[in-house]
Amino acid sequence: MFARDDFLFPERGKNVPFTITNTYHPSPQVVDWNRTFYFQKNVRTFFARMYWDASSEQILDRLGRSGRFMQPLVFTVTSNGALLITSEQSFIRLFGRYVKLPKRMSAKVNVYEEAIDDEHIHIFVHITLIGTVMMYEGVATIVEQK
């Protein structure tokens, strides 16, 4: 179910190459983040759509092609100039509106991006009741599209 929605998938591995394709939509201000992972036997995609929500004054991240799950994001620049993106609350779309999940069921997300020579990225997603649901680290091939 989640893998077909380009959200979560069961594959795991080490030294898995991945590409991030960022597509910018100027009106409204939206960025699609399409991460493609090249496992030995499968190619998997994780899709998210990020946008500014004026009513909540937050950047929101809709996860998967359906946007069924959503996370408000907080951006911080670390002392060494890296970007840290965090979220501790999750929402699920039910009957056409987003409903806040209880803290125990929400994903705690830490995205650490450090520009060395290329984009070095470390992403860690943990849900208290389940454990780690996604983690990857490495140098990504980045493709920017408008």
Residue pairs with C-beta under 8 A, 6 or more apart in sequence:
2 8
2 9
2 64
3 9
3 10
3 44
5 64
5 65
5 66
5 68
6 34
6 45
6 46
6 47
6 64
6 65
7 46
7 47
7 63
7 64
7 65
7 68
7 69
8 46
8 133
8 134
9 42
9 44
9 46
11 37
11 39
11 41
11 42
11 44
13 39
13 40
15 138
16 37
16 38
16 39
16 136
16 138
17 37
17 38
17 138
17 141
18 35
18 36
18 37
18 38
18 136
18 138
18 140
18 141
19 35
19 36
19 38
19 140
19 141
19 142
19 143
20 33
20 34
20 35
20 36
20 119
20 121
20 140
20 141
20 142
20 143
21 32
21 33
21 34
21 36
21 142
21 143
21 145
22 31
22 32
22 33
22 34
22 142
22 143
22 144
22 145
23 31
23 32
23 34
23 145
23 146
24 30
24 31
24 144
24 145
24 146
25 31
25 32
26 146
28 51
29 51
29 52
30 49
30 50
30 51
31 49
31 50
31 51
32 47
32 48
32 49
32 50
33 47
33 48
33 49
33 50
34 45
34 46
34 47
35 45
35 46
35 47
35 140
36 43
36 44
36 45
37 43
37 44
37 45
37 46
37 136
46 134
47 63
47 64
47 65
48 61
48 62
48 63
48 64
49 61
49 62
49 67
50 59
50 60
50 61
50 62
50 73
51 59
51 60
51 62
52 58
52 59
52 60
53 59
53 60
56 72
58 72
58 73
59 72
59 73
59 75
60 70
60 71
60 72
60 73
61 70
61 71
61 72
61 73
61 87
62 69
62 70
63 69
63 70
63 71
66 93
67 93
68 92
68 93
69 90
69 91
69 92
69 93
70 90
70 91
70 92
70 93
70 98
71 87
71 89
71 90
71 91
71 107
71 109
72 87
72 89
73 85
73 86
73 87
73 109
74 85
74 86
74 87
75 83
75 84
75 85
76 83
76 84
76 85
76 86
77 83
77 84
78 84
80 114
81 114
81 115
82 112
82 113
82 114
82 115
83 111
83 112
83 113
83 114
84 110
84 111
84 112
84 113
85 109
85 110
85 111
85 112
85 113
86 108
86 109
86 110
86 111
87 107
87 108
87 109
88 103
88 106
88 108
88 109
89 100
89 101
89 103
89 106
90 100
90 101
90 105
90 106
90 107
91 98
91 99
91 100
91 101
92 98
92 99
92 101
93 99
103 128
104 128
104 129
105 127
105 128
105 129
106 127
106 128
107 125
107 126
107 127
107 133
108 125
108 126
108 127
108 128
109 123
109 124
109 125
110 122
110 123
110 124
110 125
111 121
111 122
111 123
111 124
112 121
112 122
112 123
112 124
113 119
113 120
113 121
113 122
114 120
114 121
114 122
116 139
118 139
118 140
118 142
119 139
119 140
119 142
120 137
120 138
120 139
121 136
121 137
121 138
121 139
121 140
122 136
122 137
123 134
123 135
123 136
123 137
124 132
124 134
124 135
125 132
125 133
125 134
125 135
126 132
126 133
127 133
